[in-house]
Structure formats: C-alpha cells, structure tokens
Amino acid sequence: MNTGGVHDLFVPVVVATALLLLLLGFVVLLLIINSSRRHRHRAELAELYLLRDAEVRRAEREATQHAMSEVGRELHDNVGQLLTVAQMGLVDHLSEPAKAHPRVATALEALDQATEEVRRVGRSLNLDHWHQRGLAQALEMEATRLERLGRARVLLYLTPGVPDPTPDIKTILFRAFQEVVSNALRHSGARTITIDLGGNPPTLRVQDDGCGFDPNAQNHGSGLTNIRTRCRLIDYTAVLTTAPGQGCVWTFAPNNPHPHATSGSLGG
C-alpha cells in the first residue's frame, strides 16, 4: 500500500474540510449578524412608531386643551360680562313696581341664572381652574346642578382617598362624563343616574336607568366615537355596556397600571 500517496491526499482533504467549515461558520456568523440587525432595526422602527404616536397624542391633547381654554375664557370674560352689563342695565332702569311684576321678576331671575351658568361653564373649560378644583369636586358640582334642574335623580359615590388625576386627564374625563350624562337625559329618558369614582388611577363609572339600545343594530353618529377617541388621548379606555330596556353603563378605566395622579385625596 502506498502510504505516501494517502498522506499526500489526507493533508489537502483536511485543509479543504477546515476551509469549508470556516466558510460555513463565517456564513452562519453573517446570517446571525444580519438577523440581529433586522431585529434591532425592527425594534428601532417600533420605538420610533411609539414615539411618533405619543407625540401625535400629546399634540392632539395640547390642541384640545388650548381650544377648551380659549372657549372657557371667551365664555367667562366676554359673554359673561355682556350678560352682567345687560342685567345691571335692566335692574337700574326698571322701576320697583316693574321689578315686582311676576313676568319681569321671572325674567330677571332667569337672566341671573344664565349669567352664573355661563361663568360656571367658562370656569369648567378653563384648564387653569383645574389646578384648584379636583375631579371629585367637579362631579359633585355637576350632580348638584342636575338635581337643581330636576332633570334626574343623581347618586354620587366617591371612594375616600382617590388621588386626583393630572389636569389634562381629569378635564377630558369630565367632558366625556358630561357628554354621557347629556345623552342619557336627552335620548334615554333616564330618571336616575349613578356616578362612581374610585381606584388608583381613578376609574369613573356612569350608569343610567334609561331605555338603552342595541349598539350593533343602530347608528348613533359620532358621539360614541368621540368619547372613545378623547379617552384614548389620555390612555383611558371607554367601555359602553347597554341593551334595549337595560339602560347604559359607561366605564372609563386607565390602560396604564402606573398611577397618573398627583397628590391630594377626595372625600366621599
């Protein structure tokens, strides 16, 4: 047997095998690096999308805040001032017998209530006012107003120790609450409205005993969409539970488990 020929073939085979393994390892390394880059690129894109969405939501929230503040200032300062001037002019130039007339007295009282209502709405829309007023206080004031108007019986439950949300969150929550209550009074014939505020971050629940509806069978316009869209801007989810004859239950719950709230507690 020619051992020298075998040895001569063995060395090239070993070298070729080693080169092949080295090349295969290099290819595998390139594939791993490429896959890692793709994953990193996808993660970077996902982070960019999240940052973009957060920036869009922040911009939309700021635009909403600005518009609400402007409307609030206009109502409180301009419209409220005009109503006050009209009220003072009438009171100053009417004789006492004229003021005592039942229709005139009723009109003057209505004008006084309208002036106060315009100023109240202006204050509620002015975001600066939220730094002095909490969500629970706003709910209490609205419940008192509804009771005074005789539109419905209002049951308000406030869990003690609930922290107050930041101004942007509680403003949008309160506006959504007002829209829900307005819909209940105008469309459902509700006679009792139950409001429940609790949790950390706060969860708001609004229930009415109205006629309810089938949400899958009827088109209720953009109102329901607007409520949900506004809540998404503050990282809340608005859930509606309703059925014909069963009334409506709205639940506004935070998506983020970490507290949004600032210091301060609410009484019940």
Backbone as a ProteinNet text record, in pm:
[ID]
protein_1_A
[PRIMARY]
MNTGGVHDLFVPVVVATALLLLLLGFVVLLLIINSSRRHRHRAELAELYLLRDAEVRRAEREATQHAMSEVGRELHDNVGQLLTVAQMGLVDHLSEPAKAHPRVATALEALDQATEEVRRVGRSLNLDHWHQRGLAQALEMEATRLERLGRARVLLYLTPGVPDPTPDIKTILFRAFQEVVSNALRHSGARTITIDLGGNPPTLRVQDDGCGFDPNAQNHGSGLTNIRTRCRLIDYTAVLTTAPGQGCVWTFAPNNPHPHATSGSLGG
[TERTIARY]
86	0	88.6	50.5	129.1	85.9	154.6	117.1	150.7	252.5	288.9	179.9	112	3.8	-115.8	-141.9	-255.1	-228.9	-104.1	-68.8	-80	-37.4	-46	-190.9	-284.9	-427.1	-489.8	-443.3	-503.7	-488.5	-373.5	-348.2	-439.1	-448	-541.1	-686.4	-725.9	-864.4	-890.1	-795.1	-811.3	-817.1	-726.6	-724.6	-854	-900.9	-1025.1	-1144.2	-1144.8	-1254.1	-1252.4	-1130.6	-1119.1	-1165.3	-1124.2	-1168	-1319	-1374.8	-1519.4	-1593.5	-1540.5	-1603.9	-1590.8	-1472.2	-1450.5	-1545.4	-1560.2	-1652.5	-1796.1	-1833.2	-1967.7	-1991.8	-1890.7	-1903.5	-1916	-1839.3	-1846.7	-1985.2	-2039.8	-2174.6	-2278.5	-2266.5	-2359.4	-2346.7	-2220.6	-2199.4	-2263.7	-2247.5	-2310.6	-2462.4	-2518.8	-2664.1	-2710.4	-2633.3	-2669.4	-2661.6	-2552.9	-2537.9	-2649.8	-2681.7	-2788.6	-2923.1	-2949.1	-3074.6	-3080.8	-2968	-2963.9	-2990.2	-2931.3	-2953.7	-3099.6	-3160.6	-3301.3	-3388.5	-3360.4	-3438.6	-3418	-3290.8	-3262.6	-3330.4	-3330.3	-3394.9	-3546.3	-3603.9	-3747.3	-3778.9	-3692.7	-3714.8	-3703.6	-3605.6	-3590.5	-3710.8	-3760.5	-3879.9	-4000.6	-4015.1	-4126.9	-4117.6	-3995	-3977	-4008.7	-3966	-3996.9	-4147.1	-4216.9	-4362.6	-4429.6	-4378.5	-4435	-4411	-4288.8	-4258.7	-4344.5	-4362.5	-4445.3	-4589.2	-4642.9	-4780.7	-4796.5	-4697.1	-4703.9	-4699.2	-4616.8	-4606.4	-4735.8	-4794.9	-4922.2	-5030	-5036.9	-5136.5	-5113.8	-4985	-4954.7	-4996.9	-4968.1	-5006.3	-5158.2	-5228.1	-5374.8	-5430.7	-5371.3	-5417.9	-5393.1	-5276.3	-5246.3	-5340.6	-5372.8	-5466.7	-5604.8	-5646.7	-5776.3	-5776	-5668.2	-5657.6	-5662.7	-5591.6	-5588.4	-5727.3	-5795.6	-5928.7	-6026.2	-6020.6	-6110.9	-6082.3	-5953.5	-5917.9	-5967.5	-5951.1	-5995.5	-6147.1	-6220.6	-6366.6	-6407.1	-6338.2	-6368.9	-6346.8	-6235	-6207.4	-6309	-6347.6	-6446	-6580.2	-6622.3	-6749.7	-6744.7	-6638.5	-6630.3	-6610.4	-6522.1	-6486.3	-6578.6	-6601.7	-6676.9	-6828.4	-6874.3	-7018.8	-7073.5	-7001.2	-7045.3	-7051.9	-6953.6	-6953.8	-7071.1	-7101.1	-7214.6	-7346	-7362.6	-7484.4	-7493.1	-7380	-7379	-7417.2	-7364.7	-7399.1	-7548.7	-7601.5	-7744.3	-7828.3	-7787.5	-7860.1	-7858.8	-7741.5	-7730.7	-7811.9	-7810.1	-7887.4	-8036	-8084.1	-8227	-8264	-8182.8	-8214	-8211.3	-8115	-8101.6	-8213.3	-8268.4	-8365.7	-8509.8	-8530	-8667.3	-8715.7	-8840.2	-8898.9	-8928.7	-8947	-8975	-9104.3	-9211.7	-9333.6	-9310.7	-9227	-9199.4	-9121.3	-9026	-8947.8	-9035.1	-9139.7	-9226.3	-9322.6	-9336.1	-9427.3	-9377.8	-9466.5	-9422.8	-9339.4	-9381	-9307	-9169	-9162.2	-9033.5	-8941.4	-8997.1	-8916.6	-8862.6	-8946.1	-8902	-8792.2	-8809.5	-8708.7	-8576	-8581	-8458	-8388.1	-8466.3	-8408.7	-8344	-8412.1	-8355.8	-8226.6	-8222.1	-8100.8	-7987	-8019.3	-7917.8	-7864.2	-7953.9	-7910.9	-7827.8	-7868.3	-7792.7	-7651.7	-7638.6	-7506.6	-7418	-7473.5	-7396.4	-7360.9	-7453.7	-7429	-7318.2	-7320.9	-7216	-7080.4	-7074.2	-6947.3	-6901.9	-6997.8	-6962.4	-6904	-6969.7	-6918.3	-6781.1	-6765.1	-6635.5	-6526.2	-6558.5	-6459.4	-6427.3	-6529.7	-6508.1	-6421.7	-6427.8	-6347.6	-6207.1	-6187.2	-6056.5	-5964.9	-5859.3	-5772.1	-5698.7	-5674.1	-5606.8	-5688.7	-5823	-5909.1	-5896.9	-5851.3	-5839.3	-5729.9	-5636.2	-5531.7	-5587.7	-5702.7	-5765.1	-5883.6	-5934.6	-6053.9	-6026.5	-6064.1	-6042.3	-6157.7	-6135.1	-6237.9	-6359.9	-6337.2	-6450	-6534.8	-6469.5	-6543.2	-6624.9	-6565.8	-6638.5	-6761	-6746	-6858.8	-6967.4	-6926.3	-7022.9	-7100.8	-7029.7	-7095.4	-7194.5	-7153.9	-7242.8	-7364.1	-7342.9	-7455.1	-7553.3	-7501	-7586.8	-7665.8	-7600	-7668.5	-7782.5	-7757	-7860.8	-7978.4	-7947.6	-8054.2	-8135.5	-8067.2	-8135.9	-8227.3	-8184.3	-8266.7	-8382.8	-8377.1	-8485.3	-8485.4	-8371.9	-8366.9	-8363	-8296.9	-8284.3	-8236.6	-8260.3	-8204.2	-8059.9	-7967.6	-7825.9	-7772.5	-7712.8	-7648.2	-7498.3	-7425.5	-7282.2	-7206.9	-7114.3	-7032.9	-6885.1	-6818.8	-6677.3	-6599.3	-6507.6	-6425.7	-6323.9	-6318.5	-6220.1	-6077.1	-5992.5	-5850.9	-5814	-5910.1	-5877.2	-5792.5	-5672.5	-5589.1	-5647.4	-5620.6	-5674.3	-5585.3	-5642	-5559.2	-5496.9	-5407.6	-5347.5	-5454	-5431.4	-5534.5	-5584.6	-5495.1	-5542	-5630.7	-5595.1	-5673.9	-5811.9	-5815.2	-5945.4	-6033.3	-5972.9	-6053.9	-6125.4	-6051.1	-6112.8	-6210.3	-6176.6	-6270.4	-6400.9	-6389.9	-6508.6	-6592.9	-6527.9	-6603.1	-6673.6	-6604.4	-6668.1	-6786.3	-6769	-6877.9	-6998	-6973	-7082.3	-7156.7	-7081.4	-7146.1	-7231.8	-7181.1	-7257.3	-7387	-7378	-7496	-7594.6	-7543.3	-7630.4	-7706.1	-7637.6	-7703.2	-7810.8	-7780.4	-7877.3	-8003.8	-7987.8	-8103.9	-8182.9	-8114.4	-8183.4	-8247.4	-8180.4	-8223.7	-8280.6	-8240.6	-8279.7	-8398	-8433.7	-8540.9	-8502.7	-8374.6	-8327.8	-8379.5	-8418.9	-8463.5	-8363.4	-8273.7	-8171.2	-8036.5	-7937.3	-7801.1	-7710.1	-7632.2	-7541.3	-7397.6	-7322.1	-7183.4	-7094.3	-6990.3	-6899.9	-6756.3	-6679.4	-6538.6	-6452.6	-6355.1	-6267.4	-6147.9	-6052.3	-5935.3	-5816.1	-5701.3	-5577.9	-5493.2	-5489.1	-5550.5	-5703.2	-5770.4	-5916.5	-5989.5	-6091.8	-6185.5	-6321.3	-6382.6	-6511.2	-6617.7	-6729.7	-6839.3	-6968.4	-7040.8	-7165.3	-7274.9	-7382.5	-7491.8	-7622.9	-7710.4	-7843.6	-7948.8	-8072.5	-8182.7	-8272.5	-8214.8	-8293	-8329.7	-8373.5	-8425.5	-8315.5	-8190.7	-8083.4	-8101.9	-8012.9	-8024.3	-7934	-7950.4	-7864.7	-7750.1	-7628	-7519	-7478.8	-7513.9	-7478.2	-7582.2	-7701.6	-7809.3	-7841.7	-7787	-7821.6	-7696.1	-7711.9	-7603.3	-7629.4	-7542.4	-7562.9	-7467.8	-7424.3	-7343.7	-7203.2	-7144.1	-7003.5	-6987.5	-7096.7	-7085.9	-7008.7	-7042.8	-6973.5	-6827.4	-6801.2	-6662.8	-6582.3	-6642	-6571.4	-6532.8	-6624.7	-6595.7	-6476.7	-6476.4	-6366.9	-6235.2	-6243.6	-6122.7	-6060.8	-6143.1	-6091.4	-6024.1	-6083.8	-6025.7	-5893.1	-5881.9	-5753.7	-5642	-5674.9	-5573.1	-5509.2	-5581	-5526.5	-5497.2	-5488.5	-5454.8	-5560.7	-5686.5	-5801	-5882.2	-5956.7	-6048.2	-6191.2	-6275.5	-6416.6	-6497.8	-6563.9	-6641	-6788.5	-6872.1	-7017	-7084.3	-7166.6	-7247.1	-7393.6	-7467.8	-7607.7	-7685.3	-7816.2	-7908.5	-8046.4	-8135.5	-8270	-8338	-8385.6	-8454.3	-8363.3	-8231.6	-8138.2	-8056.1	-8084.3	-8006.2	-7866.4	-7780.6	-7642.5	-7546	-7432.3	-7325.1	-7195.9	-7139.2	-7009.9	-6903.6	-6792.2	-6679.4	-6555	-6495.1	-6373.1	-6257.8	-6174.4	-6068.5	-5932.2	-5828.6	-5694.2	-5631.2	-5557.6	-5484.4	-5353.4	-5290.8	-5160	-5178.9	-5118.3	-5136.2	-5064.1	-4969.9	-4897.2	-4979.3	-4981.4	-5065.5	-5030.7	-5138.6	-5124.6	-5135.5	-5175.6	-5230.8	-5124.3	-5169.4	-5088.2	-5131.6	-5071.3	-5106.9	-5245.6	-5301.5	-5435.1	-5533	-5629.5	-5731	-5868	-5965.2	-6102.5	-6186.2	-6281.9	-6372.4	-6491.2	-6562.9	-6681.4	-6801.9
-119.4	0	123	221.2	343.9	443.5	440.3	530.1	673.4	694	832	901	825.5	884.3	917.7	827.5	852.5	977.2	988.8	1106	1233.6	1220.6	1338.1	1380.8	1287.6	1320.7	1368.1	1315.4	1346.3	1493.7	1547	1686.6	1782.3	1770.8	1860.8	1844.4	1716.2	1693.6	1764.2	1755	1819.6	1970.9	2020.9	2165.7	2211.8	2136	2172.9	2166.6	2061.5	2049.1	2165.1	2199.3	2310.6	2441.5	2462.5	2584.1	2586.4	2468	2459.4	2489.7	2431.9	2457.9	2605.3	2660.3	2802	2888.9	2853.1	2928.8	2914.3	2792.1	2769.1	2848.5	2848.4	2926.5	3074.8	3120.9	3262.5	3297.6	3205.6	3229	3232.1	3137.9	3135	3263.2	3308.6	3432	3551.2	3555	3663.2	3659.1	3536.9	3523.6	3571.2	3535.5	3578	3729	3787.2	3932.8	4001.8	3948	4007.4	3997.5	3880.4	3864.2	3958.1	3972.2	4063.3	4206.4	4243.9	4378.9	4401.5	4298.7	4311.5	4328.2	4245.9	4257.1	4394.1	4439.4	4570.1	4681.9	4666.1	4766	4768.7	4649.8	4643.5	4704.5	4676.7	4735.6	4887.5	4936.3	5081.2	5142.7	5074.1	5123.5	5123.7	5014.8	5008.6	5120.4	5147.6	5255.7	5390.3	5407.9	5533.2	5550.4	5440.7	5447.8	5484.6	5423.5	5456.1	5601.8	5648.1	5788.6	5881.3	5841.8	5924	5928.5	5809.7	5806	5886.7	5875.2	5951.7	6101.5	6140.8	6282.7	6333.1	6249	6288.3	6304.1	6208.2	6216.2	6337.8	6366.8	6484.7	6612.6	6618.7	6737.1	6752.7	6641.6	6647.7	6691.7	6640.1	6676.9	6825.5	6874.2	7015.3	7103.5	7057.7	7135.2	7138.7	7023.3	7019.1	7109.1	7105.1	7189.5	7337.5	7372.1	7513.3	7560.4	7477.9	7516.8	7530	7435.9	7440.7	7562.5	7593.8	7710.9	7840	7848.5	7968.3	7986.5	7876.5	7884.4	7921.5	7863.5	7895.4	8041.7	8096.1	8237.9	8328.5	8291.9	8372.5	8373.8	8256.2	8247.5	8324.9	8304.5	8366	8517.1	8561.6	8703.1	8786.3	8739	8820.2	8801.5	8678.2	8653.4	8680.3	8633.8	8659.2	8807.2	8883.9	9027.7	9096.2	9054.4	9113.3	9086.4	8964.9	8933.1	9014.3	9034.7	9114.2	9259.2	9314.8	9452.6	9464	9367	9369.2	9358.4	9273.3	9255.9	9384.3	9447.2	9569.8	9682.9	9690.5	9794.6	9780.2	9657.6	9636.1	9667.7	9620.1	9641.8	9790.4	9864	10006.2	10092	10051.9	10137.9	10091.4	9979.1	9935.9	9993.4	10035.1	10085.4	9967.8	10000	9894	9820.4	9890.6	9816.6	9723.6	9770.2	9685	9560.5	9577.9	9464	9363.8	9414.8	9327.3	9247.8	9285.6	9211.8	9067.6	8969.7	8829.7	8792.2	8838.5	8801.9	8868.2	8991.7	9062.2	8998	8967.1	8904.1	8768.7	8693.7	8563.7	8581.3	8683.8	8708.9	8750.7	8836.6	8880.2	8763.3	8676.8	8559.9	8466	8448.8	8363.9	8423.4	8555.6	8621.8	8604.5	8613.2	8593.5	8450.5	8352.8	8213.5	8188	8252.2	8235.1	8291	8405.8	8465.7	8374	8321.2	8231.6	8102.7	8052	7927.7	7947	8060.3	8087.6	8096.5	8164.2	8174.9	8038.6	7956.5	7823.5	7737.8	7742.5	7665.4	7716.9	7849.2	7906.1	7858.9	7852.3	7804.6	7656.7	7578.6	7435	7406.6	7495.5	7475.8	7531.9	7620.6	7682.6	7586.8	7539.2	7438.7	7491.7	7621.8	7676.7	7652.9	7648.7	7630.6	7490.5	7394	7257.4	7242.9	7335.9	7327.6	7352.7	7421.1	7448.4	7356.8	7288.2	7205.7	7062.7	6967.5	6827.3	6767.3	6646.4	6577.4	6548.1	6506.2	6476.2	6600.1	6713.9	6837.9	6875.4	6855.1	6884.6	6794.3	6666.5	6573.9	6613.2	6655.9	6699.7	6822.7	6917.6	7038.4	7005.1	6914	6877.2	6799.9	6712.2	6638.5	6733.8	6833.5	6933.3	7012.3	7047.1	7123.7	7042.3	6913.6	6828.4	6811.6	6794.4	6783.1	6912	7026.5	7154.8	7176.3	7129.8	7144.2	7045.6	6944.1	6845.5	6753.4	6743.3	6658.8	6510.7	6479.1	6339.1	6332.8	6218.8	6192.5	6145.8	6200.7	6168.9	6106	5988.2	5918.5	5922.3	5985.2	6004.2	5928.3	5841.7	5763.5	5794.1	5851	5885.5	5803.8	5719.8	5640.3	5730.2	5730.4	5815.3	5779.1	5880.8	5859	5844.1	5861.4	5851	5971.6	5952.2	6065.8	6137.7	6265.7	6345.7	6332	6309.6	6298.2	6432.4	6427.8	6549.1	6630.4	6760.8	6845.7	6797.3	6747.6	6704.9	6581.8	6488.4	6365.9	6396.7	6472.6	6496.8	6587.8	6675.3	6759.5	6676.8	6588.5	6506.5	6406.3	6350.6	6260	6331.8	6454.3	6528.1	6564.6	6601.3	6634.1	6509.5	6394.6	6270	6236.7	6256.9	6235.2	6324.3	6451.6	6543.3	6499.4	6451.4	6407	6283.2	6191.6	6070.5	6106.6	6195.2	6235.8	6309.6	6396.1	6469.2	6373.6	6272	6173.1	6097.1	6064	5989.9	6071.5	6201.8	6286	6317.6	6332.7	6372.3	6255.9	6140	6031.1	5909.1	5885.1	5759.2	5772.7	5898.4	5917.1	5872.5	5874.7	5829.2	5919.4	5858.1	5933.1	5924.3	5827.4	5812.4	5789.2	5863.4	5849.3	5822	5715.6	5676.4	5699.4	5770.8	5804.9	5744.1	5674.5	5607.7	5638	5694.6	5727.6	5658.1	5578.7	5508.5	5450.4	5398.6	5334.2	5426.9	5367.2	5442.9	5376.1	5436.5	5562.3	5553	5666.4	5665.3	5600.5	5525.4	5471.1	5536.4	5583.9	5652	5564.9	5546.3	5464.2	5545.2	5549.7	5626.3	5533.4	5519.7	5429.8	5505.1	5474.3	5534.5	5425	5459.3	5362.5	5389.8	5443.1	5475.4	5353.8	5381.2	5274.6	5187	5236.7	5159	5142.9	5068.1	5045.1	4928.9	4883.2	4778.6	4846	4848.2	4920.9	4862	4735.2	4671	4693.6	4737.7	4749.7	4893	4990.2	5128.8	5211.2	5314.7	5409.4	5533.5	5559.1	5670.3	5786.4	5796.6	5911.3	5905	6022.1	6029.4	6046.1	6056.8	6081.8	5974.8	5847	5737.8	5731.7	5754.2	5752.9	5865.3	5982.7	6096.8	6069.3	6007.5	5976.2	5882.3	5776.9	5680.1	5742.4	5825.2	5889.2	5981	6060.7	6150.5	6072.7	5961.7	5883.1	5819.5	5779.6	5724	5826.5	5954.1	6058.9	6065.3	6023.1	6025.4	5884.3	5788.2	5649.1	5584.4	5615.9	5553	5475	5377.1	5302.6	5328.6	5367.4	5391	5271.4	5202.9	5082.5	5109.7	5083.8	5100.9	4964.7	4945.2	4824.3	4865.7	4817	4856.2	4750.1	4754	4666.1	4729.8	4699.2	4756.7	4728.9	4835.1	4822.5	4805.6	4808.4	4781.7	4904.2	5020	5138.4	5131	5222	5227.5	5236.4	5171.5	5179.9	5214.8	5328.1	5368.8	5350	5285.5	5269.2	5329.5	5424.3	5488.9	5441.5	5353.3	5289.8	5317.9	5337	5364.3	5239.2	5255.7	5144.1	5118.8	5224.1	5214.9	5180.9	5071.9	5036.8	5131.3	5209.4	5301.2	5425.6	5481.2	5595.2	5716.4	5784.5	5911.8	6027.4	5999.3	6102.1	6187.4	6303.4	6391.5	6377	6454.7	6445.6	6500.7	6458	6505.7	6392.5	6397.7	6293	6355.8	6270.2	6314.5	6253.7	6330.7	6278.1	6212.4	6132.2	6066.9	6115.2
0	0	0	-83.6	-97.5	9.1	125.7	235.4	203.9	120.8	87.6	7.4	-83.7	-163.3	-77	19.1	109.7	192.4	238.6	320.6	237.6	110.8	22.9	1.3	-1.9	-19.5	112.1	224.9	354.4	391	366.5	403.7	326.9	192.2	120.8	164.7	194.8	238.3	371.2	463.6	594.2	577.9	495.1	473.7	408.2	308.1	239.2	334.5	419.4	516.9	615.7	661.1	755.3	691.3	566.2	496.3	477.9	446.1	427.2	556.6	667	796.8	834.8	804	833.4	752.4	624.4	539.2	587.5	627	677.5	806.1	894	1016.7	988.5	888.3	851.2	798.2	714.2	660.3	772.5	866.4	980.5	1062.5	1083	1158	1087.3	953.3	876.8	888.9	884.8	898.3	1036.1	1139.8	1276.1	1288.9	1234.3	1240.3	1164	1046.4	965.8	1035.6	1096.9	1169.9	1289.3	1358.2	1472.4	1428.9	1315.6	1264.2	1227.4	1165.3	1128.6	1252.2	1355.3	1478.9	1544.4	1544.8	1603.3	1523.8	1390.9	1306	1330.1	1342.7	1370.9	1506.9	1606.1	1738.6	1733.1	1656.1	1642.4	1573.4	1468.3	1400	1493.3	1571.7	1665.2	1767.9	1815.4	1912.2	1849.1	1722.8	1653	1635.6	1601.7	1586.5	1718.7	1828.8	1959.6	1995.4	1969.2	1997.6	1911.7	1784.6	1696.3	1744.3	1780.5	1828.7	1957	2046.3	2170.8	2142.4	2045.5	2011.4	1948	1861.3	1798.8	1904.7	1997.6	2103.6	2191.7	2220.3	2301.2	2229.9	2098.1	2020.8	2014.3	1994	1989.1	2123.8	2231.8	2364.7	2391.8	2350.2	2369.6	2288.9	2164.4	2082.8	2147.2	2201.5	2269.8	2391.9	2468.6	2587.1	2549.9	2443.9	2402.6	2361	2279.8	2233.7	2349.9	2443.3	2558.6	2644.8	2662.3	2742.4	2677.1	2544.2	2473.4	2484.4	2463.8	2474.6	2616.3	2714.4	2853.7	2886.1	2839.2	2864.6	2796	2671.4	2599.4	2672.4	2718.7	2789.7	2920.6	2996.2	3128.6	3120.9	3032.6	3030.8	2940.8	2818.9	2723.3	2734.9	2714.5	2718.7	2858.1	2960	3097	3128.3	3079.1	3102.9	3032.9	2910.5	2838.3	2911.1	2960.4	3034.7	3163.9	3228.6	3352	3324	3215.2	3177.8	3147.7	3073.3	3041.5	3168.4	3259.1	3384.9	3467.6	3479.5	3558.2	3495.3	3359.9	3292.4	3318	3311.3	3335.2	3479.5	3573	3714.3	3749.1	3693	3725.9	3668	3554.9	3486.4	3502.3	3565.5	3589.7	3722.5	3721.4	3845.4	3938.2	4065.5	4161.9	4130.8	4091.6	4053.9	3935.1	3838.9	3722.8	3764.2	3854.5	3902	3976.4	4040.4	4118.8	4033.4	3905.6	3818.3	3804	3812.6	3810.7	3689	3570.7	3449.7	3448.3	3489.4	3492.5	3596.2	3712.3	3816.3	3769.7	3699.1	3646.1	3542.9	3455.5	3352.9	3414.7	3516.3	3582.8	3652.8	3713.9	3779.4	3677.9	3562	3457.1	3402.5	3387.4	3340	3439.7	3567.6	3671.5	3668.1	3650.4	3643.2	3517	3404.8	3280.2	3294.6	3359.4	3380.5	3462.9	3570.5	3656.5	3583.6	3500.9	3428.1	3324.5	3253.2	3154.5	3222.5	3334.6	3406.6	3459.5	3504.6	3554.1	3441.7	3323.8	3210.5	3169.3	3172.1	3138.6	3232.2	3361.9	3457.8	3436.4	3401.8	3382.2	3260.1	3159	3038.4	3052.4	3145.3	3164.2	3240	3171.3	3232	3354.2	3359.8	3477	3603.7	3586.9	3703.7	3761.5	3678.7	3727.1	3831.4	3835.8	3936.7	4076.8	4084.4	4213.5	4241.3	4139.7	4157.8	4114.1	4196.9	4166	4087.7	4036.7	3959.7	4045.7	4169.9	4257.9	4282.4	4302.6	4324.1	4201.6	4082.9	3959.7	3945.1	3979.5	3972.7	4072.6	4191.8	4292.8	4244	4185.5	4135.9	4024.4	3934.5	3824.2	3875.6	3973.1	4031.1	4098.4	4169	4233.4	4130.2	4020.5	3914.6	3854.4	3827.6	3769.4	3865.5	3992.1	4091.7	4098.7	4090.5	4098.2	3978.6	3862.7	3742.5	3739.3	3823.2	3825.6	3705.6	3636	3517.4	3553.9	3664.5	3705	3848.9	3910.5	4042.7	4022.8	4099.3	4083	4211.2	4196.5	4308.1	4284.1	4375.9	4359.8	4468.6	4428.4	4521.2	4495.6	4593.9	4583.6	4686.5	4639.3	4730.5	4799.3	4932.2	5002.4	4964.3	4952.8	4926.7	4781.5	4689.7	4547.3	4507.5	4451.6	4412.5	4291.6	4283.6	4174	4050.9	3932.4	3811.7	3774.3	3678.6	3625.2	3551.6	3530.7	3469.5	3334.3	3245.8	3114.3	3124.4	3213.3	3227.8	3285.8	3394.2	3457.9	3373	3293	3205	3100.5	3033.3	2928.5	2989.4	3105.7	3173	3206.2	3256.7	3295.2	3173.5	3062.6	2941.6	2887.1	2890.3	2847.3	2936.7	3066.6	3162	3128.6	3099.8	3067	2941.2	2841.1	2717.5	2742.6	2823.9	2856.4	2928.5	3027.5	3102.9	3012.5	2925.9	2833.9	2742.4	2690.4	2605.1	2681.9	2806.9	2888.1	2910.3	2936	2963.6	2837.3	2724.7	2601.7	2527.4	2530.3	2441.9	2514	2638	2700.7	2795.4	2833.8	2930.1	3069.8	3101	3232.1	3343	3452.3	3569.8	3684.1	3677.8	3781.3	3714.5	3760.2	3710.1	3829.5	3818.9	3926.7	3881.9	3964.6	3933.7	4040.6	3997.4	4091.2	4051.4	4145.8	4121.3	4226.1	4180.3	4273.5	4201.5	4280	4222.2	4213.1	4178.8	4161.2	4052.8	3933.6	3891.3	3892.6	3897.1	3913.3	3795.3	3830.3	3731.6	3754.9	3647.5	3656.4	3590.4	3662.6	3610.7	3617.3	3505.2	3496.4	3444.9	3522.2	3486.7	3488.1	3390.5	3389.1	3376.1	3411.8	3405.9	3286.3	3178.6	3059.7	2977.5	2854.8	2769.5	2710.1	2706.3	2646.7	2496.8	2432.8	2288.7	2250.9	2126.9	2072.7	1997.5	2050.5	1984.9	1850.7	1825.9	1699.6	1589.8	1630.4	1532.2	1495.2	1569.3	1545.2	1522.8	1442.5	1419.1	1502.8	1598.4	1690.7	1662.1	1535.4	1496.4	1553.3	1562.3	1604.4	1754.3	1828.5	1971.5	2045.3	2021.4	2090.6	2050.1	1921	1873.2	1935.7	1946.9	2005.6	2150.8	2224.6	2364.6	2373.7	2293.8	2298.1	2250.2	2146.2	2093.5	2196.6	2263.8	2366.7	2479.2	2517.8	2626.6	2585.1	2459.7	2414.2	2423.7	2408.1	2416.7	2554.5	2656.9	2793.5	2842.4	2749	2781.2	2870	2842	2907.8	2804.3	2850.8	2765.8	2811.2	2716.3	2745.5	2696.3	2788.2	2755.7	2782.8	2683.8	2696.6	2702.6	2805.6	2817.9	2815.8	2715.9	2703.6	2626.8	2642.5	2571.3	2579.5	2486.6	2491.1	2624.9	2688.3	2815.9	2935.4	2914.4	3023.5	3063.6	3005.8	3038.7	2980.6	3023.3	2974.7	3092.7	3076.9	3175.3	3100.6	3132.7	3077.7	3184.2	3147.7	3237.5	3173.1	3243.1	3195.3	3283.1	3227.3	3306.9	3244.5	3327.6	3274.5	3215.3	3106.5	3047	3119.2	3166.1	3230.9	3378.2	3427.2	3568.6	3663.6	3611.8	3698	3720.3	3841.8	3872.9	3788.5	3738.8	3669.8	3768.1	3889.1	3974.6	4040.3	4081.6	4162.1	4306.1	4394.4	4535.5	4560.9	4670.9	4708.4	4709.3	4798.5	4808.9	4808.7	4776.9	4761.3	4870.6	4915	5015.8	4953.8	5029.9	4979.4	5052.7
[MASK]
++++++++++++++++++++++++++++++++++++++++++++++++++++++++++++++++++++++++++++++++++++++++++++++++++++++++++++++++++++++++++++++++++++++++++++++++++++++++++++++++++++++++++++++++++++++++++++++++++++++++++++++++++++++++++++++++++++++++++++++++++++++++++++++++++++++++++++

